[in-house]
Amino acid sequence: MVESIARNQNNVVVAASLNRVLNPQGFTRVGQLGQTVIPGISLATADFLFQPLSNVVDQQNVLLETRIAQNFANRRERVDAQTVQSRLRNRETVENPFLANRVERNLRALEARFGITTSEPQTPFASAFERPQLRETFASETAGLTVDGSLTQILENRVSVAANSTLNFSNIIVGNSPAVPETVLVRLDNSQRIGDENTLTPAQGRLVLNGNTLASGVAHELSLADFQNLQYAADEFENLDYLSVVGVNRTAGTRSDVVVTAIGTSSTGAERFIRDGVERYEYIANTEANAAIPRATIDFTGTFVNGDALADINAGILTVSVTQAGDTSNEGTNLIQQSSGNTLDVSFGSRTATDGIVVNVRALDSTIEITDIRVTFG
């Protein structure tokens, strides 16, 4: 009977003591370490035979409450879903910048920065083998036209720009086509595809002509002058868009081959930071997966002590190193003879880089300030 009463009483004590722990109003005996001696009771005989039933239950309740209080005292604050949601609603500042990023983005940044090499591509972008085809971009616009290779536009194959920056088409047009087209077809799509049909999706960046944005995912037929004046406005996040171009002479019923330029957006930009007491810049330029990069061109914009980046490099106050993204042991060679002004050429020799590169800059003079970096992949 004593055991049954004590067991039932314990259930009541658990509920009562939880309320006291979470909203304490004071415990009368909890936490006392001394032995409680009941007058007139012999310690040499069984407690349950001589102690009054109320004292037995009371002592068990005190012990139970003490254990519950100890468990709560040692428990750390719990962060639950409600707490997280409250912090998000109140928009509390995240002290660690890595916590503000997606996990995948943090991994890519760490892989590129510290040279973690895996068998997988070191880029978040689609494979170079999944570029848009003419049948996907200009099927109806080029129907009935025959191919004239002399109309083919000469453009850069791959380029990387900083987030929220603007790329003038004059920087990706290598030269004029042998024959002058009457018009030029242009279209901008994203590298990510969807569905079983592997359908192209709208671009993240924007084509801008004279301040007006051209819709992505559709063909635009422009004059040659307008095509040359186009701009690409990069998105704020890491991204890869495809620019597809076809030159057209409708009078002659001809068209060029389709030319595609991969325009990647780097989320790192050209931000200044301090490491080992030296001012540095770091630019991570990812491009298509499975893309071979034998050479790269780095264009700097900013303020330099001796007039331009190359002059400061030769003066020893600016150093630039270029490595393969995800493999810092594969370092490119600066081709000073082919470089000039703010443009630096880099070769990877027989060990071709893939997927992307990392540009590390050390400024040994505080006057140097780099405001933009653009990478063109050879």
C-alpha positions as CSV (number, residue, x, y, z in Angstrom):
1,M,0.0,0.0,0.0
2,V,2.8,2.4,0.9
3,E,4.5,1.8,-2.5
4,S,1.3,2.3,-4.4
5,I,0.5,5.6,-2.6
6,A,4.1,6.8,-3.0
7,R,4.1,6.0,-6.8
8,N,0.8,7.8,-7.4
9,Q,2.0,10.8,-5.3
10,N,5.2,11.0,-7.4
11,N,3.1,11.7,-10.5
12,V,1.6,14.7,-8.8
13,V,5.0,15.9,-7.5
14,V,6.6,15.8,-11.0
15,A,3.9,18.2,-12.4
16,A,4.1,20.5,-9.3
17,S,7.9,20.6,-9.3
18,L,8.1,21.4,-13.0
19,N,6.0,24.4,-12.4
20,R,8.2,25.5,-9.5
21,V,11.4,25.0,-11.6
22,L,10.2,26.9,-14.6
23,N,8.5,29.6,-12.4
24,P,10.2,29.2,-9.0
25,Q,8.6,30.6,-6.0
26,G,11.0,29.1,-3.5
27,F,11.6,25.6,-2.2
28,T,11.3,24.9,1.5
29,R,13.6,21.9,1.8
30,V,14.9,21.2,-1.7
31,G,18.7,21.2,-1.8
32,Q,19.4,20.4,1.8
33,L,22.3,18.1,2.1
34,G,21.8,17.1,5.8
35,Q,20.1,13.9,6.9
36,T,16.6,14.4,8.2
37,V,16.1,12.6,11.5
38,I,12.6,11.9,12.7
39,P,12.3,11.7,16.5
40,G,11.3,8.4,18.0
41,I,12.2,6.3,15.0
42,S,15.0,3.8,15.2
43,L,17.5,3.8,12.2
44,A,18.3,0.1,12.9
45,T,14.8,-1.1,11.8
46,A,13.0,-0.9,8.5
47,D,11.8,2.7,7.8
48,F,8.6,1.6,6.2
49,L,7.6,-0.3,9.4
50,F,8.1,2.5,11.8
51,Q,8.0,5.9,10.0
52,P,4.6,7.5,9.6
53,L,3.4,7.1,6.0
54,S,3.2,10.8,5.5
55,N,6.9,11.2,6.4
56,V,7.9,8.5,4.0
57,V,6.0,10.1,1.1
58,D,7.1,13.5,2.1
59,Q,10.8,12.5,2.1
60,Q,10.4,10.8,-1.3
61,N,8.8,14.0,-2.7
62,V,11.7,16.1,-1.5
63,L,14.2,13.8,-3.1
64,L,12.3,13.7,-6.4
65,E,12.0,17.5,-6.5
66,T,15.7,17.9,-5.7
67,R,16.6,15.6,-8.7
68,I,14.3,17.5,-11.0
69,A,15.8,20.8,-9.9
70,Q,19.3,19.6,-10.4
71,N,18.5,18.4,-14.0
72,F,17.2,21.7,-14.9
73,A,20.1,23.6,-13.3
74,N,22.6,21.7,-15.5
75,R,20.6,22.1,-18.7
76,R,21.8,24.7,-21.3
77,E,19.4,27.0,-23.0
78,R,17.6,25.3,-25.7
79,V,17.3,26.9,-29.2
80,D,14.1,25.7,-30.7
81,A,12.2,26.4,-33.9
82,Q,10.1,29.1,-32.2
83,T,13.3,31.0,-31.1
84,V,14.8,30.8,-34.5
85,Q,11.6,32.1,-36.2
86,S,11.4,34.9,-33.7
87,R,15.0,36.0,-34.4
88,L,14.3,35.9,-38.1
89,R,11.2,38.0,-37.7
90,N,13.1,40.5,-35.6
91,R,16.0,40.4,-38.1
92,E,18.7,40.1,-35.6
93,T,22.2,40.6,-37.0
94,V,24.1,37.4,-37.8
95,E,27.6,37.9,-36.4
96,N,29.2,35.1,-38.4
97,P,29.0,36.0,-42.1
98,F,29.3,32.3,-43.1
99,L,26.0,31.6,-41.2
100,A,24.3,34.1,-43.5
101,N,25.2,32.1,-46.6
102,R,23.8,28.8,-47.9
103,V,25.8,25.8,-47.0
104,E,26.6,25.0,-50.7
105,R,28.0,28.5,-51.2
106,N,30.2,28.2,-48.1
107,L,31.6,24.9,-49.3
108,R,32.4,26.3,-52.7
109,A,34.2,29.3,-51.2
110,L,36.2,27.1,-48.8
111,E,37.1,24.7,-51.6
112,A,38.3,27.5,-53.9
113,R,40.2,29.3,-51.1
114,F,42.0,26.4,-49.5
115,G,42.5,24.2,-52.5
116,I,40.4,21.2,-51.5
117,T,40.5,18.9,-54.4
118,T,37.9,16.3,-55.2
119,S,37.0,14.3,-58.3
120,E,33.9,16.4,-58.8
121,P,33.9,19.7,-60.8
122,Q,35.0,22.7,-58.7
123,T,32.2,24.9,-59.9
124,P,28.5,25.1,-59.2
125,F,27.6,25.7,-62.8
126,A,26.4,23.5,-65.6
127,S,28.7,21.5,-67.9
128,A,30.2,23.1,-70.9
129,F,28.5,20.3,-72.9
130,E,25.1,21.7,-72.1
131,R,25.4,25.0,-73.9
132,P,22.3,26.3,-75.8
133,Q,21.9,25.1,-79.4
134,L,20.5,27.0,-82.4
135,R,17.4,24.9,-82.4
136,E,16.7,26.0,-78.8
137,T,17.4,29.7,-79.3
138,F,16.8,30.9,-82.9
139,A,14.9,28.1,-84.6
140,S,12.1,30.1,-86.1
141,E,14.2,33.3,-86.6
142,T,16.7,31.4,-88.8
143,A,14.3,29.1,-90.6
144,G,15.1,29.0,-94.4
145,L,18.5,30.8,-94.0
146,T,21.7,29.2,-95.3
147,V,24.9,29.3,-93.3
148,D,27.5,31.9,-94.3
149,G,30.6,31.5,-92.0
150,S,31.9,34.9,-92.8
151,L,29.0,36.4,-90.8
152,T,30.0,34.6,-87.6
153,Q,30.7,37.1,-84.8
154,I,34.1,36.8,-83.0
155,L,33.3,36.9,-79.3
156,E,35.0,35.8,-76.1
157,N,34.2,32.2,-75.1
158,R,33.9,32.7,-71.3
159,V,34.1,35.7,-69.0
160,S,33.6,36.3,-65.3
161,V,32.4,39.6,-63.8
162,A,31.8,40.8,-60.3
163,A,28.3,40.8,-58.8
164,N,26.2,43.9,-59.5
165,S,28.7,45.1,-62.1
166,T,28.1,46.0,-65.7
167,L,29.9,44.4,-68.7
168,N,30.1,46.4,-71.9
169,F,29.9,44.2,-75.0
170,S,33.0,46.0,-76.3
171,N,34.9,43.9,-73.7
172,I,33.7,40.6,-75.2
173,I,33.8,41.4,-78.9
174,V,37.2,40.2,-80.0
175,G,36.9,41.6,-83.5
176,N,34.6,42.3,-86.5
177,S,33.2,39.4,-88.5
178,P,34.7,39.1,-92.0
179,A,31.3,40.1,-93.6
180,V,29.1,42.8,-92.1
181,P,25.7,41.5,-91.1
182,E,22.5,43.4,-91.7
183,T,21.2,42.5,-88.2
184,V,22.3,40.5,-85.2
185,L,20.1,38.0,-83.3
186,V,20.8,38.0,-79.5
187,R,19.3,36.0,-76.7
188,L,20.2,35.6,-73.0
189,D,19.4,32.4,-71.0
190,N,20.4,30.9,-67.7
191,S,22.7,27.8,-67.5
192,Q,20.2,26.0,-65.3
193,R,17.7,23.9,-67.1
194,I,14.4,22.4,-65.8
195,G,12.1,19.4,-66.5
196,D,12.5,16.3,-68.5
197,E,12.8,18.4,-71.7
198,N,15.9,20.1,-70.2
199,T,14.3,23.4,-71.0
200,L,16.3,26.7,-70.9
201,T,15.3,29.1,-68.1
202,P,15.3,32.9,-67.9
203,A,18.6,34.6,-67.2
204,Q,19.5,36.1,-63.8
205,G,21.5,38.9,-65.4
206,R,20.0,41.5,-67.8
207,L,20.7,42.7,-71.3
208,V,20.6,46.5,-71.3
209,L,20.4,48.7,-74.4
210,N,20.4,52.5,-74.0
211,G,19.1,52.1,-70.5
212,N,16.3,49.8,-71.4
213,T,16.2,46.1,-70.3
214,L,15.7,43.5,-73.0
215,A,13.6,40.5,-71.9
216,S,15.5,37.3,-71.3
217,G,14.6,33.9,-72.9
218,V,13.5,35.5,-76.2
219,A,15.3,36.5,-79.4
220,H,16.0,40.1,-80.2
221,E,17.0,41.2,-83.7
222,L,19.2,44.3,-83.4
223,S,21.3,46.5,-85.7
224,L,25.0,45.9,-85.6
225,A,25.5,49.2,-83.9
226,D,23.0,48.4,-81.2
227,F,24.5,45.0,-80.7
228,Q,27.9,46.6,-80.1
229,N,26.4,49.0,-77.6
230,L,24.7,46.4,-75.5
231,Q,25.6,45.9,-71.8
232,Y,25.2,43.0,-69.5
233,A,24.1,43.9,-65.9
234,A,25.2,41.1,-63.5
235,D,23.0,39.8,-60.8
236,E,24.1,40.1,-57.1
237,F,24.5,36.4,-56.6
238,E,26.8,33.8,-58.1
239,N,25.4,32.9,-61.5
240,L,26.1,31.8,-65.0
241,D,24.1,33.1,-68.0
242,Y,24.6,32.2,-71.7
243,L,24.6,34.9,-74.4
244,S,23.7,33.4,-77.9
245,V,24.5,35.5,-81.0
246,V,23.8,35.0,-84.8
247,G,24.6,37.4,-87.6
248,V,21.9,37.7,-90.3
249,N,21.7,39.0,-93.9
250,R,18.1,38.5,-94.8
251,T,18.5,40.1,-98.2
252,A,20.9,37.3,-99.2
253,G,19.0,34.7,-97.2
254,T,22.1,33.8,-95.1
255,R,23.1,33.6,-91.4
256,S,26.2,32.9,-89.4
257,D,26.9,30.0,-87.0
258,V,25.6,30.5,-83.5
259,V,28.2,31.8,-81.1
260,V,27.7,31.4,-77.3
261,T,29.5,33.3,-74.6
262,A,29.3,32.0,-71.0
263,I,29.0,35.0,-68.6
264,G,29.7,34.0,-65.0
265,T,29.0,36.2,-62.0
266,S,31.5,36.1,-59.1
267,S,30.0,36.7,-55.7
268,T,33.4,37.6,-54.2
269,G,33.9,40.8,-56.2
270,A,37.0,42.9,-55.6
271,E,36.7,43.5,-51.9
272,R,39.7,44.6,-49.8
273,F,40.6,42.6,-46.7
274,I,43.6,42.2,-44.4
275,R,45.5,38.9,-43.9
276,D,48.9,38.6,-42.2
277,G,49.0,42.4,-41.9
278,V,48.9,42.8,-45.7
279,E,46.1,44.3,-47.8
280,R,44.7,41.7,-50.2
281,Y,42.0,41.1,-52.8
282,E,40.6,37.8,-53.7
283,Y,38.5,37.0,-56.8
284,I,37.0,33.6,-57.3
285,A,36.0,33.2,-61.0
286,N,34.0,30.0,-61.6
287,T,32.8,29.1,-65.1
288,E,31.3,26.1,-66.7
289,A,32.0,22.6,-65.4
290,N,34.3,20.5,-67.6
291,A,35.7,23.6,-69.2
292,A,39.4,23.6,-70.0
293,I,41.3,26.8,-69.2
294,P,44.8,26.9,-70.7
295,R,45.0,30.7,-70.4
296,A,43.2,33.5,-68.6
297,T,43.3,37.3,-68.8
298,I,42.7,39.4,-65.7
299,D,41.6,43.0,-66.1
300,F,42.0,45.4,-63.1
301,T,40.2,48.7,-62.5
302,G,41.4,51.0,-59.8
303,T,44.1,53.3,-58.5
304,F,47.8,52.4,-58.8
305,V,51.0,54.1,-57.7
306,N,52.9,54.0,-61.0
307,G,49.9,54.5,-63.3
308,D,48.8,50.9,-63.9
309,A,48.8,47.4,-62.4
310,L,51.7,46.1,-64.5
311,A,53.9,49.0,-63.5
312,D,53.2,48.4,-59.8
313,I,53.9,44.7,-60.3
314,N,57.3,45.5,-61.9
315,A,57.9,47.9,-59.0
316,G,57.3,45.1,-56.5
317,I,54.4,46.8,-54.6
318,L,51.7,44.6,-56.2
319,T,51.8,40.8,-56.5
320,V,49.2,38.7,-58.3
321,S,48.9,34.9,-58.1
322,V,46.4,32.8,-60.1
323,T,45.6,29.2,-59.2
324,Q,43.0,26.7,-60.3
325,A,39.8,26.8,-58.3
326,G,39.9,23.9,-55.9
327,D,43.6,23.1,-56.6
328,T,46.0,25.7,-55.4
329,S,48.9,23.6,-56.4
330,N,48.1,24.3,-60.0
331,E,49.4,27.9,-60.3
332,G,49.4,29.9,-63.5
333,T,52.5,31.7,-64.9
334,N,52.2,35.5,-65.3
335,L,53.1,36.3,-68.9
336,I,54.6,39.7,-68.3
337,Q,55.7,40.0,-71.9
338,Q,52.1,39.6,-73.2
339,S,50.7,41.8,-70.4
340,S,50.2,45.6,-70.5
341,G,48.6,48.3,-68.5
342,N,45.9,46.9,-66.3
343,T,45.6,43.6,-68.2
344,L,47.5,40.6,-67.1
345,D,47.9,37.4,-69.1
346,V,48.3,34.1,-67.3
347,S,49.2,30.6,-68.7
348,F,48.7,27.2,-67.1
349,G,51.1,25.5,-69.5
350,S,50.8,21.8,-69.9
351,R,48.7,21.4,-66.8
352,T,45.5,23.0,-68.0
353,A,43.1,24.4,-65.3
354,T,39.5,23.5,-65.3
355,D,36.2,24.9,-64.1
356,G,37.5,28.2,-62.7
357,I,40.4,30.1,-61.2
358,V,41.2,32.1,-58.0
359,V,43.0,35.5,-58.3
360,N,44.9,36.5,-55.2
361,V,46.3,40.1,-55.0
362,R,48.6,41.5,-52.4
363,A,48.9,45.3,-52.3
364,L,52.1,46.4,-50.5
365,D,51.2,50.1,-50.8
366,S,48.1,51.5,-49.2
367,T,47.6,53.9,-52.1
368,I,46.7,51.0,-54.4
369,E,42.9,50.5,-54.5
370,I,41.3,47.9,-56.8
371,T,37.6,48.6,-57.5
372,D,36.9,45.9,-60.1
373,I,38.3,42.6,-61.5
374,R,37.2,40.9,-64.7
375,V,38.4,37.5,-65.9
376,T,38.4,36.3,-69.4
377,F,39.1,32.6,-70.0
378,G,41.2,31.6,-73.0
